[in-house]
Amino acid sequence: LKLDMFATVLLPTTFNKEALAIPAEAIQRIEGRNVAFVKTGATAFEQKTVQLGRTVQGLAEVLSGMTPGEQVVTKGAFHLKSMVAGEEIGEEH
């Protein structure tokens, strides 16, 4: 390499870890907790408190609080968070 030249280098490793991961955009903070909204019906959702590990390339590792196969809300998660916050302060929807 010469001055001002760049290269992308991939280093092979033997590290391999299976993990449950969800899009980082699905994570919302409610009262200091990490929460993901899980689809439970056609228009029904449940908030689940999740413990997170590392976030890599837009995916957040879920250490506890969810099981594989659950569908999480990504687009619209902030709207659901707002609805929960409104219920907590006594607003009607």
Buried (B, 14 or more C-beta within 10 A) or exposed (E): EEEEEEEEEEEEEEEEEEEBBBBBBBBBEBEEEBBBBBEEEEEEBEBBEBEBBEEEEEBBBBEEBBEEEBEBBBEEBEEBBEBBEEEEEEEEE
